[in-house]
Amino acid sequence: MPKVKITDTILRDAHQSLIATRMRTEDMLPICEKLDRVGYWSLEVWGGATFDACVRFLKEDPWERLRQLRKALPNTQLQMLLRGQNLLGYRHYADDVVREFVARAADNGMDIFRIFDAMNDLRNIRVSIETVKQSGKHAQGAICYTTSPIHTLDRFVQLGKDLQEMGCDSVAIKDMAGLLTPNVTAQLVSALVSELEIPVFTHSHATAGLADMCHYKAVENGAAGFDTAISSFSGGTSHPPTESMVAAFRDTEYDSGLDLPLLQEVGFYFREIRKKYHQFESEFTGLDTRVQVNQVPGGMISNLSNQLKEQGALTRMNEVLEEIPRVRKELGYPPLVTPTSQIVGSQAVMNVLGGKRYATITNEVKHYLQGRYGQALGEISPQVQHMAIGNEEVIKCRPADLIPPEMEKLRKEIGPLAKSEEDVLTYAMFPELGRDFLQQREDGKLIPEPLEPPNVNNANGHKAATEFNVTLHGESYHIKVTGRGYPKEHLRPYYVTVDGVPEEILLESLDEIALGGEGGDTGHARSAAGKRPRATTPGHVSTSMPGTIVDVLVSVGDEVEAGDPVLITEAMKMETEIQSPIKGIIKAIHVTKGESVNPDEALVEIE
């Protein structure tokens, strides 16, 4: 029997699952020489949320990360996760953008492209597969595994046969939530291996504590290989430990042949590195058998935890986990993987925090229900669909067929800020973030979010307090610090709850105020924070949760009807259209693009 092929996810999915994708390239490069000598079949180093995190938080060029890793790992195949027509963003792109992105990734050093579509709509990965093959690289088609009344063994096997027919070099079972059981794995892998001529791989998160057993059963039933994570970033919502799986197959007919002592050295290195990122550790990264019910994948649950923490609502996680299966059923049982995991998860959060289900519906849910992401396998709730899009026509064709070529338009939009085609593609993935990133690079102001020191503030080793009772002007308040945001110029955002109500505090030192110009004015974010009127009348437009203003769609004096869009906000990477609650005239606008806003503030006044 051939040796089992192992892909280590330490440089991508492992830290995405456990520390919200925050590992920096500077902490990857020193260990690459040892990683390169281990003998892996491949190392997953790119794709998923790493592109977003590099630009949004780390202020690193993701393309430069790829080039540096390629140089540092000359003997190991590099692998990435690609979302088909979504690439690494959160919408479908035109075919010319997909072709350019894949070609550039191949040119910059990528060897294996694991390609999936969140809906398992294979129309959405055809162009990616074709371009990978044209580039002379390995195209691995991924089947998003999930469970529901409509996801059957026969359906998954047919997907595998279709992927082979499309030209894939291998097929991966992508179990992003850790839903597989050993028995089901044996049946599914055996069925695929008997029907396919190409290798079958398994990818399963360890959330429910079953993934290592699933991989063993997969190999016994003909799987060529599987994914692991080095032990110090393994388990929970990540993957089974590499060292343990290597040991499990040692001296068997499937022995991987990997250097176990060297793997131990790699594990010790990353154990120390992980301490640097303690502020991003989620409380929901251990063994959690609830995944067998709520189906929340590893990367999603850690990000949900961080996002709820910033909203001051971490105590409501169980409510959100109970709401997710309801939303998923109403949307036709999509597998929970990016971007559908964000679409379902964010809507579930809004349903819980908003006080009424679907009182606020994200733009992404509306696009999903319009068919812009592809065809749902299950039946969509007609009531939810009508609430979201009314009587609008639903797209039946491949969504990208309706998108005209975009590359030339993107080049013109970003202009001289883009020094390469890779820069244009960075802008394409995240227009606002990408432009800000490229402008900051141009100005020499790329500053990554700060890493907090260990949570100790005195010689006795006592932890810094994060919860207080404060008395001000005779009134007592319970204050709890729930999170820290990314600095905006010299403003430091902190998220707190005041007697249970989420708030954002923007802090700046007195000497920085003096730099702001006459009167200490430092800009909109400072002047607006805490000074907007409370939403107290039907004509006051507010938001249901903290977020950022993406766009202001009206001007003072405009006449609006009830239900007309007036603002677009972003929370948890999802955009939401805020509508006018009444018919009237825009009297005042208290926000501008880019500002942070909180619930119960009057953002726009209509009379």
C-alpha positions in Angstrom: 0.0 0.0 0.0 1.2 3.6 -0.7 2.3 5.8 2.2 -0.5 8.0 3.6 -0.1 11.6 2.4 -0.3 14.3 5.1 -1.2 17.9 4.7 -0.4 20.1 7.7 -2.6 23.2 8.1 -0.5 25.0 10.7 0.2 28.0 8.3 -3.5 28.4 7.4 -6.5 26.6 8.8 -5.0 25.7 12.2 -4.5 29.3 13.3 -7.7 30.4 11.5 -9.6 28.0 13.7 -7.9 28.8 17.0 -6.7 32.4 17.0 -8.9 34.1 14.4 -6.3 33.9 11.5 -3.9 36.3 13.3 -0.5 34.5 12.9 2.0 36.8 11.2 4.4 35.9 8.5 7.3 36.9 10.7 6.3 34.0 13.0 6.1 31.5 10.1 9.4 32.0 8.4 11.9 31.0 11.2 10.4 27.5 11.3 10.1 26.9 7.6 13.5 25.3 7.2 12.4 22.5 9.6 8.9 22.3 8.1 10.5 21.8 4.7 12.4 18.8 6.0 9.5 17.0 7.6 8.4 15.3 4.3 4.8 16.5 4.1 2.7 15.8 1.0 1.8 19.5 1.2 1.5 22.5 3.6 -1.6 24.6 3.5 -0.4 28.1 3.6 -2.9 30.4 1.9 -6.5 31.0 1.1 -9.5 30.9 3.3 -9.5 33.9 5.6 -5.7 34.5 5.5 -6.0 37.0 2.6 -8.6 39.0 4.5 -6.7 38.9 7.8 -3.5 40.0 6.1 -5.1 43.1 4.7 -7.6 43.9 7.4 -5.6 43.3 10.6 -1.9 42.4 10.0 -1.2 45.0 7.3 0.8 42.5 5.3 0.7 42.0 1.5 -0.8 38.5 1.2 1.0 38.0 -2.2 4.3 38.8 -0.6 3.5 36.2 2.1 3.0 33.6 -0.6 6.3 34.6 -2.3 8.2 34.4 1.0 6.8 31.1 1.9 7.5 29.7 -1.6 11.2 30.7 -1.2 11.4 29.3 2.4 9.8 26.0 1.5 11.5 24.9 -1.8 11.0 21.2 -1.3 7.3 21.1 -0.2 4.2 21.5 -2.2 2.2 24.6 -1.2 -1.6 24.3 -1.0 -4.4 26.8 -0.8 -8.2 26.9 -0.2 -10.1 28.7 -3.0 -13.8 29.4 -2.9 -14.4 28.9 -6.6 -16.2 31.9 -8.1 -15.9 33.7 -4.8 -12.1 33.4 -4.8 -11.1 34.8 -1.4 -13.8 37.4 -1.1 -17.4 37.3 -0.2 -19.1 37.7 -3.6 -19.0 36.1 -7.1 -16.4 37.7 -9.4 -16.4 37.8 -13.2 -14.6 35.0 -15.0 -11.7 37.2 -16.1 -11.0 38.1 -12.4 -11.1 34.3 -11.5 -8.7 33.4 -14.3 -6.3 36.2 -13.4 -6.3 35.4 -9.7 -5.7 31.7 -10.2 -2.9 32.4 -12.8 -1.2 34.9 -10.5 -1.4 32.5 -7.5 0.2 29.8 -9.6 2.9 32.1 -10.8 3.7 33.2 -7.2 4.2 29.7 -6.1 1.0 27.8 -5.4 1.0 24.1 -6.3 -2.3 22.6 -5.1 -5.6 24.4 -5.3 -8.4 22.9 -3.1 -11.5 24.4 -4.8 -15.0 24.3 -3.4 -18.3 26.1 -3.6 -20.3 26.7 -0.5 -23.5 25.5 -2.1 -21.9 22.5 -3.8 -23.0 24.2 -7.0 -20.3 22.9 -9.3 -21.1 25.5 -11.9 -19.3 27.9 -9.6 -16.0 26.2 -9.7 -15.7 25.2 -13.3 -13.6 28.3 -14.4 -11.3 27.9 -11.4 -10.6 24.2 -12.2 -10.0 25.0 -15.9 -7.5 27.8 -15.0 -5.6 25.6 -12.5 -5.2 22.9 -15.1 -4.1 25.5 -17.7 -1.5 26.7 -15.3 -0.1 23.1 -14.9 -1.0 22.9 -11.3 -3.0 20.3 -9.2 -6.8 20.9 -9.1 -8.4 19.3 -6.0 -12.2 19.5 -6.1 -13.8 19.6 -2.6 -17.1 18.3 -1.6 -18.6 20.3 1.3 -19.9 17.6 3.7 -22.9 18.4 5.7 -26.0 16.6 7.1 -29.6 17.3 6.4 -32.6 15.4 5.1 -31.5 16.1 1.5 -27.7 15.4 1.8 -27.4 11.7 1.0 -24.5 9.3 0.3 -25.6 9.0 -3.4 -25.6 12.7 -3.8 -22.0 13.1 -2.4 -20.8 10.3 -4.7 -22.3 11.9 -7.7 -20.5 15.2 -6.8 -17.3 13.3 -6.7 -17.9 11.8 -10.2 -18.8 15.2 -11.5 -15.6 16.7 -10.1 -13.6 14.0 -11.8 -15.4 14.6 -15.1 -14.5 18.3 -14.8 -10.8 17.4 -14.8 -9.9 17.4 -11.1 -6.7 15.6 -10.1 -8.1 14.6 -6.8 -11.2 15.0 -4.6 -11.4 16.1 -1.0 -14.2 15.5 1.5 -14.3 18.9 3.2 -15.9 18.3 6.7 -15.5 21.9 7.9 -17.7 21.4 11.0 -16.4 18.0 12.2 -19.7 16.3 11.4 -18.3 13.0 10.1 -18.4 9.9 12.2 -16.0 6.9 11.7 -18.8 4.7 10.3 -20.1 7.4 7.8 -16.5 8.2 6.8 -15.9 4.5 6.0 -19.0 4.3 3.9 -18.4 7.6 2.0 -14.7 7.1 1.3 -15.3 3.5 0.2 -18.1 4.6 -2.1 -16.0 7.4 -3.7 -12.9 5.2 -4.1 -14.9 2.5 -5.8 -16.4 5.0 -8.3 -13.4 7.3 -8.9 -10.0 6.9 -10.6 -8.5 9.9 -8.9 -7.3 10.0 -5.2 -9.6 10.9 -2.3 -8.5 13.0 0.6 -10.3 13.8 3.9 -10.4 17.1 5.8 -12.2 17.1 9.2 -12.1 19.4 12.1 -11.6 17.9 15.6 -14.5 19.9 17.2 -16.6 16.8 18.1 -13.5 14.7 19.0 -14.0 12.3 16.1 -11.7 13.5 13.3 -8.7 11.3 14.1 -10.8 8.2 14.1 -12.5 9.3 10.9 -9.1 9.8 9.2 -8.0 6.3 10.2 -11.1 4.8 8.9 -10.8 6.8 5.7 -7.3 5.5 5.0 -8.4 1.9 5.8 -11.1 2.3 3.1 -8.8 3.7 0.4 -8.2 7.4 1.1 -4.9 8.7 -0.1 -4.3 11.2 2.7 -5.8 13.7 5.2 -5.2 17.0 6.9 -3.6 17.5 10.3 -2.3 20.4 12.5 0.9 20.4 14.5 0.0 19.5 18.1 0.4 23.0 19.6 -2.3 24.3 17.2 -4.4 21.1 17.1 -7.6 19.8 18.6 -10.9 21.5 19.2 -12.0 23.5 16.2 -8.7 22.9 14.5 -7.5 19.4 13.3 -6.1 16.2 14.7 -2.4 16.5 15.9 0.1 15.7 13.2 2.5 13.9 15.6 -0.3 11.7 16.9 -1.5 10.7 13.5 2.0 10.0 12.3 2.5 7.8 15.3 -0.8 6.0 14.8 0.2 4.9 11.2 3.8 4.2 12.1 4.9 0.6 11.4 1.7 -0.1 9.4 1.3 -0.6 5.7 0.3 3.1 5.5 3.3 4.5 7.4 3.6 8.2 6.4 7.4 8.2 6.8 7.4 11.6 8.3 10.2 12.6 10.7 8.5 12.4 14.2 11.4 13.9 16.2 11.5 16.8 13.8 7.8 17.3 14.2 8.3 17.5 17.9 10.7 20.4 17.4 8.1 22.1 15.2 5.4 21.6 17.8 7.6 23.2 20.6 8.2 26.2 18.4 4.6 26.9 17.7 3.7 26.3 21.4 5.7 29.4 22.2 4.4 31.4 19.2 0.8 30.8 20.2 1.4 32.7 23.5 1.9 35.9 21.5 -1.7 35.7 20.3 -3.5 35.1 23.6 -5.8 38.0 23.0 -7.4 36.2 20.1 -7.9 32.9 21.9 -11.6 31.9 21.8 -13.5 30.4 24.7 -15.0 28.0 22.2 -12.0 26.2 20.8 -12.1 23.0 22.9 -14.0 19.8 22.5 -17.6 20.7 21.7 -20.1 17.9 20.8 -22.8 20.5 20.1 -21.4 20.7 16.6 -23.3 17.5 15.9 -26.5 19.6 16.3 -25.6 23.2 15.4 -23.0 22.3 12.6 -20.9 25.4 13.2 -17.4 24.9 11.6 -14.2 25.5 13.4 -13.2 28.9 12.0 -16.7 30.1 12.2 -17.2 29.4 15.9 -14.0 31.1 17.0 -14.9 34.2 14.9 -18.5 34.2 16.3 -17.0 34.2 19.7 -14.8 37.2 19.0 -17.6 39.0 17.3 -20.1 38.5 20.1 -17.4 39.5 22.5 -17.1 42.8 20.7 -20.8 43.3 20.8 -20.8 42.7 24.6 -23.0 39.7 24.0 -20.8 36.7 24.5 -23.2 35.3 27.1 -25.7 34.8 24.3 -23.6 32.3 22.3 -25.9 29.4 23.2 -28.9 31.3 21.8 -27.0 32.0 18.5 -25.9 28.3 18.3 -29.6 27.3 18.7 -30.7 29.9 16.1 -28.2 28.8 13.4 -29.9 25.5 12.5 -33.2 27.3 12.2 -31.8 29.9 9.8 -30.0 27.2 7.8 -33.2 25.2 7.3 -35.1 28.4 6.2 -32.3 29.0 3.6 -32.5 25.6 2.1 -29.8 23.7 4.1 -26.6 25.3 2.7 -23.4 23.7 4.0 -21.8 26.0 6.6 -18.6 27.1 5.0 -17.4 30.5 3.9 -19.2 32.5 2.7 -22.5 30.7 3.6 -21.3 30.2 7.2 -20.9 34.0 7.6 -24.3 34.6 5.9 -26.1 32.2 8.1 -24.1 33.0 11.2 -24.5 36.8 10.9 -28.2 36.5 10.3 -28.6 34.3 13.3 -26.7 36.8 15.5 -29.0 39.6 14.2 -32.1 37.4 14.9 -31.0 36.9 18.5 -29.6 40.4 19.2 -32.2 42.3 17.2 -35.1 41.3 19.4 -37.2 39.9 16.5 -36.3 37.3 13.9 -35.5 38.9 10.5 -36.2 42.4 11.7 -32.9 43.2 10.1 -31.8 41.2 7.1 -28.2 41.4 5.8 -27.5 42.3 2.2 -25.7 39.0 1.8 -28.9 37.1 2.8 -30.8 39.1 0.3 -28.3 38.2 -2.4 -28.3 34.6 -1.4 -32.1 34.5 -1.7 -31.9 36.2 -5.1 -29.7 33.2 -6.3 -26.5 35.2 -6.6 -24.5 32.6 -4.8 -25.9 29.7 -6.7 -28.7 27.2 -6.4 -29.8 26.0 -2.9 -30.2 22.3 -2.7 -33.1 22.4 -0.3 -36.4 24.3 -0.2 -36.2 27.9 0.8 -38.8 29.3 3.2 -41.1 31.4 1.1 -41.9 33.6 4.0 -38.3 34.5 4.7 -37.6 34.9 0.9 -40.6 37.3 0.6 -39.4 39.3 3.7 -36.0 39.7 2.1 -36.6 40.3 -1.6 -40.3 40.7 -2.0 -41.4 39.6 -5.5 -38.0 40.1 -7.1 -37.1 37.5 -9.7 -34.7 34.7 -8.6 -31.6 34.0 -10.7 -31.7 30.5 -12.3 -28.5 30.6 -14.4 -24.9 30.4 -13.2 -24.6 33.7 -11.3 -21.3 34.6 -13.0 -22.9 34.5 -16.4 -24.6 37.8 -15.4 -21.3 39.5 -14.4 -19.5 41.4 -17.2 -15.6 41.4 -17.3 -14.2 43.4 -14.5 -10.4 43.5 -14.6 -10.1 46.6 -16.8 -12.7 48.4 -14.7 -10.8 47.5 -11.5 -7.5 48.6 -12.9 -9.0 52.0 -13.7 -10.7 52.3 -10.3 -7.6 51.7 -8.2 -5.3 53.6 -10.6 -1.6 54.2 -9.7 -2.0 52.8 -6.1 -1.7 49.4 -7.8 1.9 48.6 -8.6 1.1 45.2 -10.0 -1.7 42.9 -11.2 -1.6 41.3 -7.7 -2.4 44.7 -6.2 -5.4 45.1 -8.5 -6.6 41.7 -7.3 -6.2 42.7 -3.7 -8.4 45.7 -4.4 -10.9 43.4 -6.2 -11.2 41.0 -3.2 -12.0 43.8 -0.7 -12.5 47.2 -2.4 -12.6 49.4 0.7 -10.0 47.5 2.7 -7.9 47.0 -0.3 -7.8 50.7 -1.2 -7.0 51.6 2.4 -4.2 49.0 2.5 -2.7 50.2 -0.8 -2.9 53.9 0.3 -1.4 53.1 3.7 1.4 51.3 1.9 1.9 54.2 -0.4 2.1 56.6 2.6 4.4 54.3 4.6 1.7 53.9 7.3 1.1 50.1 7.3 0.7 49.5 11.1 -0.5 46.0 12.2 -3.0 45.8 15.0 -1.2 45.7 18.4 -0.4 42.5 20.1 -1.3 42.8 23.8 1.3 41.7 26.4 0.5 38.9 28.7 -2.6 39.8 30.8 -0.5 40.7 33.9 0.0 44.1 35.4 1.9 43.8 38.6 4.7 41.9 40.3 2.3 39.6 42.1 1.1 38.3 38.8 -2.5 39.4 39.3 -4.5 39.7 36.0 -5.6 43.1 34.9 -9.2 43.8 35.8 -11.7 43.8 33.0 -14.9 44.2 35.1 -15.6 47.2 37.4 -18.3 48.9 39.4 -18.0 52.6 38.8 -19.7 55.4 40.7 -20.0 58.7 38.8 -22.0 61.7 40.1 -23.6 59.6 42.6 -24.8 56.9 40.1 -23.3 53.4 40.1 -22.6 51.6 36.8 -21.4 48.0 36.1 -18.7 48.2 33.4 -17.3 45.2 31.7 -14.6 45.4 29.0 -15.5 42.9 26.2 -12.9 43.7 23.5 -10.5 46.0 21.9 -10.8 47.2 18.3 -8.2 48.2 15.7 -6.8 51.7 16.3 -8.1 54.4 14.0 -5.3 56.8 13.6 -4.6 57.7 17.2 -8.0 56.7 18.5 -8.2 53.5 20.5 -11.6 51.8 20.4 -12.6 49.6 23.3 -15.9 47.6 23.6 -17.6 47.6 26.9 -21.0 46.9 28.4 -22.5 49.5 30.7 -25.2 47.8 32.9 -25.4 45.2 30.1 -25.8 47.7 27.2 -23.0 47.4 24.6 -21.0 50.6 24.0 -17.9 51.6 22.2 -15.4 53.9 23.8 -12.8 55.8 21.8 -9.7 56.8 23.8 -6.9 59.2 23.0 -4.2 60.7 25.2 -4.2 64.5 25.9 -1.0 65.1 24.0 -2.6 63.5 20.9 -5.6 65.8 21.3 -3.3 68.8 21.1 -2.0 67.5 17.7 -5.5 67.6 16.3 -5.5 71.3 15.3 -7.2 74.3 16.8 -9.5 73.4 19.7 -8.2 69.8 19.7 -10.6 68.7 16.9 -9.3 65.3 15.7 -12.0 64.4 13.1 -15.4 62.8 12.8 -14.7 59.6 14.8 -13.9 61.6 17.9 -16.5 64.3 17.5 -19.3 61.8 16.8 -18.5 59.3 19.6 -21.0 59.6 22.4 -22.5 62.8 21.0 -25.3 61.5 18.7 -28.8 61.9 20.1 -30.6 58.9 21.4 -33.1 57.3 19.1 -36.4 58.2 20.8 -39.0 58.8 18.0 -40.3 56.8 15.1 -38.4 59.0 12.7 -35.0 58.3 14.2 -33.0 55.7 12.2 -30.8 53.4 14.3 -29.0 50.1 14.0 -29.6 46.9 16.0 -25.9 46.3 16.7 -22.5 48.1 16.7 -20.9 48.4 13.3 -19.3 50.7 10.8 -21.0 53.0 8.3 -20.2 51.8 4.8 -22.3 54.3 2.9 -24.8 57.1 3.4 -27.5 56.9 0.7 -29.5 60.1 1.4 -28.9 63.8 1.9 -30.6 66.4 4.1 -33.8 67.5 2.4 -34.4 64.2 0.6 -37.9 62.8 0.7 -38.1 59.1 1.6 -40.8 56.4 1.8 -41.0 53.9 4.6 -38.7 51.1 3.7 -36.3 53.1 1.5 -32.6 52.4 2.2 -30.9 55.3 3.9 -27.6 53.7 5.2 -25.4 50.7 4.7 -23.6 49.4 7.8 -21.1 46.6 8.3 -20.9 44.3 11.3 -19.1 40.9 11.4 -18.0 41.4 7.8 -21.6 41.5 6.6 -23.3 44.5 5.1 -26.8 45.5 6.2 -29.1 48.0 4.6 -30.7 50.3 7.1 -34.2 51.4 6.0 -36.3 54.4 6.7 -38.9 53.6 9.4 -41.3 56.2 8.2 -42.2 58.4 5.2 -40.9 61.9 5.5 -38.0 64.4 4.9 -34.4 63.9 5.9 -33.9 66.5 8.7 -30.4 65.6 9.9 -27.7 63.1 9.3 -25.4 62.4 12.2 -22.9 59.9 10.6 -20.4 59.9 7.8 -18.8 57.0 5.9 -16.3 55.0 8.1 -17.7 56.0 11.5 -18.4 53.5 14.2 -22.0 53.4 15.4 -23.9 51.8 18.3 -27.5 50.7 18.9 -30.0 53.2 20.0 -28.2 56.2 18.5 -30.2 58.4 16.1 -28.0 58.1 13.0 -30.5 59.9 10.7 -33.5 62.0 11.7 -36.7 62.0 9.5 -39.7 64.1 10.0 
